[in-house]
Amino acid sequence: MVASIPFIERIIETYAQATAVNLHVPGRQNSVVVVTPELADEVMITGDLHGNRRNFNLIRRIADLARHPRRQLILQEVCHGGPVYPQNGGCMSHAMLEDVAKLIVQFPGQVHFILGNHELAELTEYPIQKNKQMLNLMFRLGLQHMYGPATEKVREAYLPFLESCPLAIRLPGGVFVSHSVPEKADTDRFDKTVFTRQPGSMEFYDRSSIFDLVWGRDYRPENARAFAEKVGARVLVNGHEPCAEGYSVPNDRQIILDCCGEQARYVMLPTRDEWTQAEIVARIEKLG
């Protein structure tokens, strides 16, 4: 059954409001949000969700943003995965993307949704195949099941929202949160100025530094150290990589969090002057 016109109009308006919040959130500096002790007492960092509704609900319950107005939440990678509509097999993760936009509007300044490769793929129609299924097509089928002839209008609403998402969050204590780390950051291949300006729309569609940032899987210690130096960080916290234990520590600079499965993990970090990788790892908790 196709959603009602008032419901569709609310979704479109929510995306527009969330886009405005993203672009004007306190601490936004070009494509990065800089969180300071003046803005927050603590930050909850989570990993990839990929449509996992149980884990998304657990994150919202733990974050408890209404009762903790000086707590901020970092979310990433909700598209592609989770349950499907039985009628046409369409992916239901579009509803989680909508819920993220609602959270951003409900708690402006407290929720940050960093750009991931699957959201970039939805923005640019870059094809992703997994388990012999085209994830973009599954996502579109989900939209069509819910919105019918209004599918393109809803899609036109979430594209600017995805463009408005920060590429990274900089936390006190030398912590830099991005979806991934670009490959060969220890060469001159990666253009770090992408963090000190607002990228133009066409940069999302090119094989640019944005693409390299969200798709990279180069876990060499020298690569992590080089990227950390480029962005002025001591510790890098990322998603992107599935982790059997819900997190991994691939080198002496990176921590990877994963919220897709039963072992989903998160970390709550008070805003303070200095963090070491070992201190952050010691604070990692299981979602449920």
C-alpha positions as CSV (number, residue, x, y, z in Angstrom):
1,M,0.0,0.0,0.0
2,V,1.5,3.4,-1.1
3,A,2.0,5.9,1.6
4,S,-0.5,8.8,1.9
5,I,0.1,12.2,0.4
6,P,0.4,13.9,3.8
7,F,3.0,11.3,4.9
8,I,5.0,11.7,1.8
9,E,4.9,15.5,2.2
10,R,6.2,15.2,5.7
11,I,9.1,13.0,4.6
12,I,10.1,15.5,1.9
13,E,9.9,18.4,4.4
14,T,11.9,16.5,7.0
15,Y,14.7,15.9,4.5
16,A,14.7,19.6,3.7
17,Q,14.8,20.6,7.4
18,A,17.6,18.0,8.1
19,T,19.6,19.4,5.2
20,A,19.4,22.9,6.7
21,V,20.4,21.6,10.2
22,N,23.4,19.8,8.8
23,L,24.7,22.8,7.0
24,H,24.3,25.2,9.9
25,V,24.9,23.0,12.9
26,P,27.1,24.5,15.6
27,G,30.7,23.5,15.0
28,R,30.3,23.0,11.2
29,Q,33.5,24.1,9.5
30,N,33.1,23.4,5.7
31,S,32.8,19.6,5.4
32,V,33.8,18.8,9.0
33,V,31.9,19.3,12.3
34,V,34.2,20.3,15.1
35,V,32.9,19.3,18.5
36,T,34.2,21.3,21.5
37,P,33.6,21.0,25.2
38,E,31.4,24.1,24.9
39,L,29.1,22.2,22.6
40,A,29.0,18.8,24.3
41,D,30.0,16.9,27.4
42,E,30.3,13.6,25.6
43,V,29.9,12.0,22.2
44,M,28.5,8.5,21.4
45,I,30.2,7.0,18.3
46,T,28.6,4.2,16.5
47,G,29.4,2.1,13.4
48,D,27.7,0.9,10.3
49,L,24.0,-0.2,10.7
50,H,22.9,-1.3,7.2
51,G,19.2,-1.4,8.0
52,N,19.6,-3.2,11.4
53,R,16.5,-1.9,13.1
54,R,17.2,-3.6,16.4
55,N,20.6,-2.0,16.7
56,F,19.3,1.4,15.6
57,N,16.7,1.3,18.3
58,L,19.3,0.3,20.9
59,I,21.5,3.2,19.9
60,R,18.6,5.6,20.3
61,R,17.7,4.2,23.7
62,I,21.3,4.4,24.9
63,A,21.9,7.8,23.5
64,D,18.7,9.1,25.2
65,L,19.2,12.5,23.7
66,A,16.1,14.0,25.2
67,R,17.4,13.5,28.7
68,H,21.0,14.3,27.8
69,P,21.0,17.6,25.8
70,R,24.8,17.9,26.1
71,R,25.3,14.5,24.5
72,Q,26.0,14.1,20.8
73,L,25.5,11.1,18.6
74,I,27.5,10.1,15.5
75,L,25.7,7.7,13.1
76,Q,26.9,6.2,9.8
77,E,26.0,3.9,7.0
78,V,22.3,3.0,7.3
79,C,21.5,2.3,3.6
80,H,21.4,-1.2,2.1
81,G,20.6,-4.2,4.3
82,G,18.1,-5.4,6.8
83,P,14.5,-6.5,6.1
84,V,12.8,-6.3,2.7
85,Y,9.2,-5.8,1.6
86,P,7.7,-9.3,1.0
87,Q,5.6,-7.9,-1.9
88,N,8.6,-7.0,-4.2
89,G,11.8,-7.7,-2.3
90,G,12.6,-4.0,-2.0
91,C,15.0,-2.9,0.7
92,M,13.4,-1.2,3.7
93,S,16.5,0.6,4.8
94,H,15.2,3.8,3.2
95,A,13.0,4.1,6.3
96,M,16.1,4.2,8.5
97,L,17.6,7.0,6.4
98,E,14.3,8.8,6.9
99,D,14.5,8.1,10.7
100,V,18.1,9.5,10.8
101,A,16.8,12.7,9.1
102,K,14.0,12.9,11.7
103,L,16.5,12.5,14.6
104,I,18.6,15.4,13.2
105,V,15.5,17.6,13.1
106,Q,14.3,16.5,16.5
107,F,17.7,17.0,18.1
108,P,19.4,19.8,16.1
109,G,23.1,19.9,17.0
110,Q,23.1,16.6,18.7
111,V,23.0,14.1,15.8
112,H,25.7,13.9,13.1
113,F,25.3,11.5,10.2
114,I,28.7,11.2,8.4
115,L,28.8,10.3,4.7
116,G,29.5,6.6,4.0
117,N,30.2,4.8,0.8
118,H,26.7,3.3,0.5
119,E,25.0,6.7,1.0
120,L,27.5,8.1,-1.6
121,A,26.4,5.2,-3.9
122,E,22.8,6.3,-3.5
123,L,23.6,9.9,-4.2
124,T,25.6,9.1,-7.4
125,E,23.9,5.9,-8.5
126,Y,27.2,4.1,-8.2
127,P,26.3,0.4,-8.5
128,I,27.1,-1.9,-5.5
129,Q,26.6,-5.6,-5.8
130,K,26.5,-8.0,-2.8
131,N,25.5,-11.6,-2.6
132,K,24.6,-11.4,-6.3
133,Q,22.1,-8.6,-5.6
134,M,22.3,-5.0,-6.9
135,L,21.8,-3.1,-3.6
136,N,20.9,0.2,-5.4
137,L,18.1,-1.6,-7.3
138,M,16.8,-3.2,-4.1
139,F,16.8,0.2,-2.4
140,R,14.9,1.7,-5.3
141,L,12.3,-1.1,-5.2
142,G,11.8,-0.3,-1.5
143,L,11.2,3.3,-2.3
144,Q,8.7,2.4,-5.1
145,H,6.8,0.0,-2.8
146,M,6.4,2.8,-0.2
147,Y,6.0,5.8,-2.4
148,G,4.7,4.6,-5.7
149,P,4.5,7.5,-8.3
150,A,6.1,9.9,-5.7
151,T,9.3,7.9,-5.5
152,E,11.3,10.4,-7.6
153,K,10.1,13.3,-5.5
154,V,11.3,11.6,-2.3
155,R,14.6,10.7,-3.9
156,E,15.0,14.4,-5.0
157,A,14.5,15.3,-1.4
158,Y,17.1,13.0,0.1
159,L,19.9,13.7,-2.4
160,P,20.6,17.2,-1.0
161,F,20.4,15.7,2.5
162,L,23.2,13.2,1.6
163,E,25.3,16.0,0.1
164,S,24.9,18.0,3.3
165,C,26.3,15.2,5.5
166,P,29.7,16.0,7.0
167,L,32.7,14.0,5.8
168,A,34.1,13.8,9.4
169,I,33.7,14.8,13.0
170,R,36.6,16.2,14.9
171,L,36.5,15.6,18.6
172,P,38.6,17.0,21.5
173,G,41.6,14.9,22.5
174,G,42.8,14.3,18.9
175,V,40.0,12.0,17.8
176,F,38.9,12.1,14.1
177,V,35.8,10.2,13.1
178,S,35.2,9.4,9.4
179,H,33.7,6.5,7.6
180,S,37.0,5.2,6.4
181,V,40.6,6.2,5.6
182,P,41.7,6.7,2.0
183,E,44.1,4.2,0.4
184,K,47.7,5.4,-0.2
185,A,47.3,8.4,2.1
186,D,51.0,8.0,2.7
187,T,51.5,9.4,-0.9
188,D,50.2,12.7,-2.3
189,R,47.2,11.0,-3.8
190,F,44.7,12.2,-1.3
191,D,43.7,15.9,-1.3
192,K,43.2,16.9,2.3
193,T,41.7,20.3,1.3
194,V,38.4,18.4,1.0
195,F,38.1,18.9,4.7
196,T,38.7,22.7,4.7
197,R,36.2,23.7,2.1
198,Q,32.6,22.7,1.2
199,P,32.9,20.3,-1.8
200,G,31.0,21.2,-5.0
201,S,28.2,18.9,-6.1
202,M,30.2,17.4,-8.9
203,E,32.9,16.3,-6.5
204,F,30.5,13.7,-5.2
205,Y,30.2,12.2,-8.7
206,D,33.9,12.1,-9.6
207,R,36.5,9.6,-8.4
208,S,37.6,12.4,-6.0
209,S,39.0,12.5,-2.5
210,I,35.4,12.0,-1.2
211,F,35.2,8.7,-3.0
212,D,38.7,7.7,-1.8
213,L,37.8,8.6,1.8
214,V,34.6,6.6,2.1
215,W,35.7,3.6,0.1
216,G,39.3,3.1,1.4
217,R,40.4,-0.2,2.9
218,D,44.1,0.4,3.4
219,Y,44.9,-0.7,7.0
220,R,48.7,-0.5,6.8
221,P,50.1,1.3,9.9
222,E,52.0,3.8,7.7
223,N,48.8,4.7,5.8
224,A,46.9,5.3,9.0
225,R,49.7,7.3,10.5
226,A,50.0,9.4,7.3
227,F,46.3,10.2,7.3
228,A,46.2,11.0,11.0
229,E,49.1,13.4,10.4
230,K,47.2,15.0,7.4
231,V,44.1,15.7,9.5
232,G,46.0,16.5,12.8
233,A,44.6,13.5,14.7
234,R,46.0,11.1,17.3
235,V,43.3,8.4,16.9
236,L,41.1,7.6,13.9
237,V,37.7,6.1,14.5
238,N,36.0,4.5,11.5
239,G,33.3,2.2,10.2
240,H,33.2,0.6,6.8
241,E,34.7,-2.8,7.7
242,P,32.7,-5.7,9.0
243,C,34.0,-6.9,12.4
244,A,33.2,-10.3,13.8
245,E,33.6,-8.9,17.4
246,G,31.9,-5.6,16.7
247,Y,35.1,-3.7,16.6
248,S,38.7,-4.1,15.5
249,V,42.1,-2.4,16.0
250,P,43.9,-2.9,12.7
251,N,46.9,-0.7,13.6
252,D,48.2,1.7,16.2
253,R,46.1,4.7,15.0
254,Q,42.7,3.2,13.9
255,I,39.7,1.8,15.7
256,I,36.8,0.3,13.6
257,L,33.3,0.1,15.0
258,D,30.6,-2.1,13.5
259,C,26.9,-2.0,14.4
260,C,25.5,-4.4,11.8
261,G,25.3,-7.6,13.8
262,E,24.8,-9.3,17.2
263,Q,28.2,-8.1,18.5
264,A,27.5,-4.5,17.7
265,R,29.7,-2.0,19.6
266,Y,29.8,1.7,20.4
267,V,31.9,4.0,22.4
268,M,30.9,7.0,24.6
269,L,33.7,9.6,24.9
270,P,33.6,12.5,27.2
271,T,35.0,15.7,25.6
272,R,38.4,16.1,27.2
273,D,41.9,17.2,26.2
274,E,43.6,14.0,25.3
275,W,42.7,10.4,24.3
276,T,45.0,7.5,23.5
277,Q,43.9,4.6,21.3
278,A,44.1,2.2,24.3
279,E,41.9,4.4,26.4
280,I,39.2,4.6,23.8
281,V,39.3,0.8,23.2
282,A,38.9,0.2,26.9
283,R,35.6,2.3,26.8
284,I,34.0,0.3,23.9
285,E,30.7,-1.3,24.9
286,K,28.4,-3.8,23.4
287,L,25.0,-2.4,22.3
288,G,22.9,-5.1,23.9
